[in-house]
Amino acid sequence: MNYIPVSKQDKQRMLEIVGVKTEEELISKQIPEKVRASKINLSDGVSELKVLELFKQYGSKNKSSAACFRGAGIYDHFVPAAVDEITGRSDFWTAYTPYQAEASQGTLQAIFEYQSMICELTGLDTSNASMYDGATAAAEAALLAVRTSKKNKIAVAQTLNPQYLEVIETYLKKQNVKIIKIESDEKTGAVNISDLQNKTDVDTACVMIQSPNFFGVIEDMQALSDIAKSKNALFAAVVNPVSLGLLKTPGEYGADIAVGEGQPLGNKMHFGGSTFGFMAVKKSLEWKMPGRVVGKTTDKNGRTGFVLTLQSREQHIRREKATSNICTNSALNALAACVYTAVLGKSGLKELAETNISKARYAFNKIKNIEGFTPLFENGIFFNEFVFKTTKNIKKIEKELLKNNIIGPLSLAFCGKKYKDCLMFAVTEKRTKNEIDALTGIIANVK
C-alpha cells in the first residue's frame, strides 16, 4: 500500500473541525503552559565514535557488580553459562510463534520439554507453554477457578505479593467477582487459619495462598489446602520454584493449580523485567487453562512430532468463548528455565534450595544480634527472605550500603503504616560470607 501523506489543506481542515486555527493552539489547549518547555536546547550532532564513548561513560555509573540483598519476587541467582549459550542460538533467539508445526519442531519440542519440567517441579499433570509473569499467572489462575466453578468469590491471602494482588483486582474488576482477603498471624507472618475457615464457604471458587509468602514465610500448605477442599473450593498455590527443591510440591498437598514467577529459574534480574510466569493444573482443569499447550504425537509414518494441542485465545475461537485474552507465551525465557533446570538436575535444585536457606539463616542470625533490629515474625519459618523491624533511619541505611556497592533490603513502607519501619532482606546462593558480614557491619554502624 502506498503511503499517502496528509496535505497542508487536509491538516487545516482537521484543525477547523476540532475548533482551532493552528497546531500550536491545539497543543496549548491540552498541555498547560507551566509544564511546556519554551525552548529545548539540543546540542549539535556528534560522530558515532563520540556517541559510543558517551554511552560508555553513562554505563559506567551503573553498579552492575553490586551485592544484591533485595528480592520481593525477583532474585539474584547465579545463571550457568550454558543457559545463555543455548538460548542465544539464532534458531531459538529469532524463532517466531510456532503456528506452523512442520516449520517449528525445534521450538515446539523446547516448549514441550519446559512443560514437562514444570509438571515434574509442581507435581501436577499439565502445564501451559508459559505466561507473561508471576502476577498475570496468578490472575489467570483466579479467572480459571471462577470459570470452572461458576462461583463468584475467591479468598486470597493478604500475604500474597501486593503487586500480584493489584493485578488480580484489575483482572476481576469487571467480572463481578468478590475478593475476600485472609488475614495473617502477627507472630508467625503466616495465614491465620481461623480467619480462612471463617471467611470461606461453599460459594468460594478458590483459595489462593503464596508460599513462601511475600514476607518469605513458609505456609502450612497442607492445612490450608484441606480447608479449601472442605469448602468445595479449588486450591491455588503461588510458589517460588527454587523452594520446591526442598518443600512439598503443590501436587503433594492437593493443590489444583500452581503458578509463580519463573525468573529464579535461569533468568537474570533485568531490572525486574523480561521474565515469565508458569502455570500447572490437575488434568481435570487442563481444558480450562489459558494460553497454549504443546503436545507430543506421531505422524502417519510413525515419526515423533510436536504440535500446538490447545490454543484457547480469542484469535482461534469465537471471542465470547475464549478462555483468556492472553496472547502469547514467553518461549525464550521459558527455554532458559528449561536449560537451567536440566543443568542443575534434581539433586542440584535441592542443593540450591539448601544453600539459600543456609545463607539466609546466617544473615538472619547476624542481623538479629544488631542493636535496633528486631525480627518482625519471631516465630515465622522462612526460606531465603525475612523481615526486620528497625529503629534506625532506613534512608541512611540504604545510602550507606550503596556507598559500599551493596543494594540493600527493601523498605516495606509501601505496604502500609504497619510496615513503615520494616526492611525485607533476600539472601541467595550468590551472597558470600564476606558480603553478608559487610552488610551487617555497615547497618550496625548506622546511627
ROGU-841173 format. One record per residue (C-alpha): y, z, x. Coordinates in steps of 0.2 Angstrom, whole numbers. Layout:
BEGIN
+-------+-------+-------+
|     Y |     Z |     X |
+-------+-------+-------+
|     Y |     Z |     X |
...
+-------+-------+-------+
end
This chain:
BEGIN
+-------+-------+-------+
|     Y |     Z |     X |
+-------+-------+-------+
|     0 |     0 |     0 |
|    17 |    -5 |     7 |
|    29 |     9 |    10 |
|    45 |     6 |    -1 |
|    60 |    17 |     4 |
|    72 |    23 |    -8 |
|    88 |    14 |    -8 |
|   106 |    22 |    -7 |
|   108 |    16 |   -25 |
|    92 |    25 |   -30 |
|    97 |    41 |   -22 |
|   114 |    41 |   -30 |
|   106 |    38 |   -47 |
|    94 |    53 |   -44 |
|   109 |    64 |   -40 |
|   118 |    59 |   -55 |
|   103 |    63 |   -66 |
|   102 |    80 |   -59 |
|   121 |    83 |   -61 |
|   128 |    82 |   -44 |
|   138 |    69 |   -34 |
|   131 |    72 |   -16 |
|   116 |    79 |    -7 |
|   127 |    92 |     1 |
|   132 |    98 |   -17 |
|   113 |    98 |   -22 |
|   109 |   109 |    -7 |
|   124 |   121 |    -9 |
|   119 |   125 |   -27 |
|   102 |   130 |   -22 |
|   105 |   139 |    -5 |
|   118 |   152 |    -4 |
|   132 |   150 |     9 |
|   129 |   166 |    18 |
|   111 |   160 |    23 |
|   116 |   142 |    28 |
|   119 |   138 |    46 |
|   136 |   130 |    48 |
|   131 |   122 |    64 |
|   114 |   120 |    73 |
|   116 |   120 |    92 |
|   102 |   109 |    99 |
|   100 |   106 |   117 |
|    99 |    88 |   124 |
|    81 |    81 |   126 |
|    71 |    85 |   142 |
|    56 |    77 |   150 |
|    38 |    81 |   146 |
|    36 |    90 |   163 |
|    50 |   101 |   159 |
|    43 |   105 |   141 |
|    26 |   110 |   149 |
|    35 |   121 |   161 |
|    45 |   130 |   147 |
|    29 |   132 |   136 |
|    20 |   140 |   151 |
|    35 |   152 |   153 |
|    34 |   157 |   134 |
|    15 |   158 |   135 |
|    15 |   170 |   150 |
|    24 |   183 |   139 |
|     8 |   184 |   128 |
|    -3 |   199 |   133 |
|   -19 |   189 |   132 |
|   -29 |   201 |   143 |
|   -24 |   217 |   134 |
|   -37 |   230 |   129 |
|   -38 |   230 |   110 |
|   -41 |   246 |   100 |
|   -37 |   238 |    84 |
|   -49 |   232 |    71 |
|   -47 |   233 |    52 |
|   -58 |   218 |    49 |
|   -55 |   208 |    64 |
|   -63 |   214 |    80 |
|   -63 |   211 |    99 |
|   -81 |   207 |   103 |
|   -87 |   198 |   118 |
|   -92 |   180 |   114 |
|  -105 |   172 |   126 |
|  -100 |   156 |   135 |
|  -115 |   147 |   126 |
|  -105 |   148 |   109 |
|   -90 |   138 |   115 |
|  -101 |   126 |   125 |
|  -111 |   121 |   109 |
|   -98 |   122 |    96 |
|   -86 |   112 |   107 |
|   -98 |    97 |   107 |
|   -89 |    82 |    99 |
|  -104 |    79 |    87 |
|  -100 |    97 |    80 |
|   -82 |    98 |    83 |
|   -77 |    82 |    74 |
|   -90 |    82 |    61 |
|   -84 |    80 |    43 |
|   -91 |    87 |    27 |
|  -109 |    82 |    25 |
|  -108 |    72 |     9 |
|  -120 |    58 |    15 |
|  -136 |    67 |    21 |
|  -143 |    51 |    30 |
|  -127 |    52 |    42 |
|  -126 |    71 |    43 |
|  -143 |    78 |    48 |
|  -137 |    87 |    63 |
|  -123 |    96 |    53 |
|  -134 |    99 |    39 |
|  -148 |   107 |    50 |
|  -135 |   118 |    59 |
|  -129 |   125 |    41 |
|  -147 |   127 |    36 |
|  -151 |   137 |    52 |
|  -135 |   148 |    48 |
|  -140 |   151 |    30 |
|  -157 |   157 |    36 |
|  -149 |   168 |    49 |
|  -138 |   176 |    36 |
|  -153 |   179 |    24 |
|  -163 |   187 |    38 |
|  -147 |   198 |    43 |
|  -144 |   204 |    25 |
|  -162 |   204 |    19 |
|  -158 |   194 |     4 |
|  -165 |   177 |    -2 |
|  -152 |   164 |    -2 |
|  -136 |   161 |     7 |
|  -122 |   148 |     5 |
|  -115 |   137 |    18 |
|  -101 |   150 |    22 |
|   -84 |   153 |    14 |
|   -66 |   155 |    19 |
|   -66 |   173 |    25 |
|   -72 |   190 |    20 |
|   -58 |   193 |     7 |
|   -62 |   177 |    -3 |
|   -81 |   180 |    -1 |
|   -78 |   197 |    -9 |
|   -68 |   190 |   -23 |
|   -81 |   176 |   -26 |
|   -94 |   190 |   -27 |
|   -84 |   199 |   -41 |
|   -82 |   182 |   -51 |
|  -101 |   179 |   -49 |
|  -105 |   196 |   -56 |
|   -94 |   193 |   -71 |
|  -100 |   176 |   -74 |
|  -118 |   181 |   -73 |
|  -117 |   197 |   -83 |
|  -105 |   191 |   -96 |
|   -96 |   208 |   -94 |
|   -78 |   210 |   -90 |
|   -77 |   226 |   -80 |
|   -80 |   229 |   -61 |
|   -80 |   245 |   -51 |
|   -73 |   244 |   -34 |
|   -72 |   257 |   -21 |
|   -54 |   262 |   -15 |
|   -61 |   262 |     2 |
|   -63 |   243 |     2 |
|   -52 |   234 |    14 |
|   -35 |   234 |     4 |
|   -32 |   215 |     8 |
|   -49 |   211 |     0 |
|   -44 |   221 |   -15 |
|   -27 |   212 |   -16 |
|   -37 |   195 |   -16 |
|   -49 |   201 |   -29 |
|   -35 |   207 |   -40 |
|   -27 |   189 |   -38 |
|   -43 |   181 |   -42 |
|   -46 |   191 |   -58 |
|   -28 |   192 |   -64 |
|   -30 |   179 |   -77 |
|   -49 |   182 |   -80 |
|   -47 |   196 |   -92 |
|   -57 |   207 |   -81 |
|   -53 |   226 |   -79 |
|   -54 |   233 |   -61 |
|   -60 |   251 |   -60 |
|   -55 |   259 |   -43 |
|   -68 |   273 |   -37 |
|   -60 |   287 |   -28 |
|   -66 |   293 |   -11 |
|   -71 |   311 |    -5 |
|   -57 |   318 |     6 |
|   -68 |   327 |    18 |
|   -80 |   313 |    22 |
|   -70 |   297 |    18 |
|   -85 |   290 |     8 |
|   -86 |   285 |   -10 |
|   -85 |   300 |   -22 |
|  -102 |   298 |   -31 |
|   -97 |   309 |   -46 |
|   -82 |   298 |   -49 |
|   -93 |   282 |   -48 |
|  -105 |   290 |   -60 |
|   -91 |   294 |   -72 |
|   -82 |   278 |   -72 |
|   -96 |   266 |   -74 |
|  -106 |   262 |   -89 |
|  -116 |   248 |   -97 |
|  -101 |   237 |   -98 |
|   -99 |   237 |   -80 |
|  -103 |   220 |   -72 |
|  -104 |   226 |   -54 |
|  -101 |   240 |   -42 |
|   -93 |   234 |   -26 |
|   -94 |   245 |   -10 |
|   -90 |   242 |     8 |
|  -100 |   250 |    22 |
|   -94 |   254 |    35 |
|   -79 |   255 |    23 |
|   -61 |   251 |    28 |
|   -59 |   268 |    37 |
|   -75 |   265 |    47 |
|   -85 |   277 |    37 |
|  -104 |   273 |    33 |
|  -108 |   275 |    15 |
|  -124 |   281 |     7 |
|  -128 |   263 |     0 |
|  -145 |   268 |    -7 |
|  -137 |   282 |   -18 |
|  -123 |   270 |   -24 |
|  -135 |   256 |   -27 |
|  -146 |   267 |   -38 |
|  -131 |   272 |   -48 |
|  -126 |   254 |   -51 |
|  -144 |   250 |   -56 |
|  -144 |   265 |   -68 |
|  -129 |   257 |   -77 |
|  -137 |   240 |   -78 |
|  -124 |   233 |   -66 |
|  -125 |   222 |   -51 |
|  -123 |   230 |   -34 |
|  -112 |   220 |   -22 |
|  -111 |   226 |    -3 |
|   -97 |   221 |     8 |
|  -104 |   223 |    26 |
|  -100 |   222 |    44 |
|  -113 |   210 |    51 |
|  -114 |   219 |    68 |
|  -118 |   236 |    60 |
|  -133 |   228 |    52 |
|  -141 |   228 |    69 |
|  -144 |   247 |    66 |
|  -141 |   251 |    47 |
|  -151 |   246 |    32 |
|  -149 |   229 |    26 |
|  -142 |   226 |     9 |
|  -159 |   219 |     3 |
|  -167 |   236 |     8 |
|  -156 |   246 |    -3 |
|  -157 |   235 |   -18 |
|  -140 |   225 |   -16 |
|  -139 |   209 |   -27 |
|  -125 |   202 |   -17 |
|  -120 |   204 |     1 |
|  -103 |   197 |     8 |
|   -92 |   200 |    23 |
|   -81 |   194 |    36 |
|   -91 |   184 |    49 |
|   -78 |   185 |    63 |
|   -88 |   198 |    73 |
|  -102 |   185 |    75 |
|   -96 |   174 |    89 |
|   -79 |   170 |    83 |
|   -64 |   176 |    93 |
|   -49 |   185 |    85 |
|   -37 |   171 |    85 |
|   -23 |   182 |    79 |
|   -33 |   186 |    63 |
|   -36 |   168 |    58 |
|   -49 |   154 |    59 |
|   -64 |   164 |    53 |
|   -77 |   163 |    39 |
|   -84 |   173 |    25 |
|  -103 |   175 |    22 |
|  -112 |   177 |     6 |
|  -130 |   180 |     2 |
|  -139 |   184 |   -15 |
|  -155 |   188 |   -23 |
|  -165 |   172 |   -29 |
|  -161 |   176 |   -47 |
|  -142 |   173 |   -43 |
|  -143 |   158 |   -32 |
|  -139 |   145 |   -46 |
|  -123 |   155 |   -50 |
|  -117 |   156 |   -32 |
|  -101 |   147 |   -27 |
|   -99 |   134 |   -13 |
|  -113 |   124 |    -5 |
|  -132 |   127 |    -1 |
|  -141 |   116 |    11 |
|  -159 |   114 |     8 |
|  -174 |   108 |    19 |
|  -185 |    94 |    12 |
|  -196 |    79 |    17 |
|  -193 |    61 |    14 |
|  -205 |    48 |     7 |
|  -213 |    46 |    24 |
|  -216 |    65 |    26 |
|  -202 |    67 |    39 |
|  -192 |    83 |    38 |
|  -174 |    81 |    32 |
|  -159 |    92 |    26 |
|  -149 |    89 |    11 |
|  -135 |    97 |     1 |
|  -146 |   105 |   -13 |
|  -132 |   114 |   -23 |
|  -113 |   110 |   -24 |
|  -106 |   120 |   -38 |
|   -87 |   114 |   -36 |
|   -76 |   105 |   -49 |
|   -77 |    89 |   -39 |
|   -95 |    87 |   -43 |
|   -96 |    93 |   -60 |
|   -85 |    95 |   -76 |
|   -71 |   106 |   -72 |
|   -74 |   119 |   -85 |
|   -92 |   120 |   -79 |
|   -88 |   123 |   -61 |
|   -95 |   139 |   -53 |
|   -79 |   141 |   -42 |
|   -65 |   131 |   -36 |
|   -69 |   135 |   -18 |
|   -68 |   118 |   -10 |
|   -77 |   118 |     7 |
|   -86 |   129 |    20 |
|   -81 |   134 |    37 |
|   -95 |   125 |    46 |
|   -89 |   126 |    64 |
|   -86 |   145 |    63 |
|  -102 |   147 |    54 |
|  -111 |   137 |    68 |
|  -103 |   149 |    81 |
|  -111 |   164 |    72 |
|  -127 |   155 |    71 |
|  -127 |   152 |    90 |
|  -121 |   169 |    94 |
|  -135 |   177 |    84 |
|  -148 |   166 |    92 |
|  -142 |   171 |   109 |
|  -142 |   189 |   105 |
|  -158 |   189 |    95 |
|  -164 |   204 |    85 |
|  -165 |   216 |   100 |
|  -149 |   211 |   107 |
|  -140 |   214 |    90 |
|  -147 |   231 |    89 |
|  -142 |   235 |   107 |
|  -124 |   228 |   102 |
|  -123 |   240 |    87 |
|  -129 |   255 |    98 |
|  -116 |   251 |   111 |
|  -102 |   250 |    99 |
|  -107 |   267 |    91 |
|  -109 |   275 |   109 |
|   -92 |   269 |   115 |
|   -84 |   274 |    98 |
|   -91 |   291 |    99 |
|   -85 |   294 |   117 |
|   -67 |   288 |   112 |
|   -68 |   299 |    96 |
|   -73 |   315 |   106 |
|   -59 |   312 |   119 |
|   -45 |   310 |   106 |
|   -52 |   325 |    96 |
|   -48 |   336 |   111 |
|   -29 |   329 |   112 |
|   -16 |   341 |   105 |
|    -8 |   334 |    90 |
|   -23 |   323 |    84 |
|   -35 |   329 |    70 |
|   -49 |   318 |    63 |
|   -45 |   313 |    45 |
|   -63 |   314 |    40 |
|   -71 |   329 |    49 |
|   -87 |   326 |    40 |
|   -87 |   307 |    40 |
|  -101 |   297 |    48 |
|   -93 |   281 |    56 |
|   -99 |   265 |    65 |
|   -86 |   259 |    78 |
|   -70 |   263 |    69 |
|   -62 |   280 |    65 |
|   -45 |   288 |    59 |
|   -35 |   302 |    66 |
|   -20 |   311 |    59 |
|    -7 |   314 |    72 |
|     9 |   325 |    73 |
|    16 |   313 |    87 |
|    28 |   299 |    85 |
|    17 |   283 |    81 |
|    31 |   271 |    86 |
|    32 |   279 |   103 |
|    13 |   279 |   105 |
|    12 |   260 |   101 |
|    27 |   257 |   113 |
|    19 |   267 |   127 |
|     2 |   258 |   125 |
|     9 |   241 |   125 |
|    19 |   245 |   141 |
|     2 |   248 |   149 |
|    -6 |   232 |   142 |
|   -15 |   241 |   128 |
|   -15 |   236 |   110 |
|   -16 |   252 |   101 |
|   -23 |   259 |    85 |
|   -17 |   253 |    68 |
|    -5 |   263 |    59 |
|   -11 |   266 |    41 |
|     7 |   269 |    34 |
|     4 |   253 |    23 |
|   -10 |   262 |    14 |
|     2 |   275 |     6 |
|    11 |   291 |     9 |
|    -6 |   300 |    11 |
|    -9 |   290 |    27 |
|     8 |   289 |    34 |
|     4 |   299 |    49 |
|   -13 |   291 |    52 |
|   -20 |   280 |    66 |
|   -36 |   270 |    65 |
|   -45 |   266 |    81 |
|   -58 |   252 |    84 |
|   -70 |   253 |    99 |
|   -81 |   238 |   103 |
|   -93 |   234 |   117 |
|   -79 |   226 |   127 |
|   -69 |   243 |   129 |
|   -74 |   251 |   146 |
|   -74 |   269 |   150 |
|   -58 |   266 |   161 |
|   -49 |   258 |   146 |
|   -54 |   272 |   134 |
|   -48 |   285 |   147 |
|   -32 |   276 |   150 |
|   -29 |   275 |   131 |
|   -32 |   294 |   129 |
|   -22 |   299 |   144 |
|    -7 |   289 |   138 |
|    -7 |   296 |   120 |
|   -10 |   313 |   126 |
|     7 |   312 |   136 |
|    17 |   305 |   122 |
|    30 |   319 |   117 |
+-------+-------+-------+
end
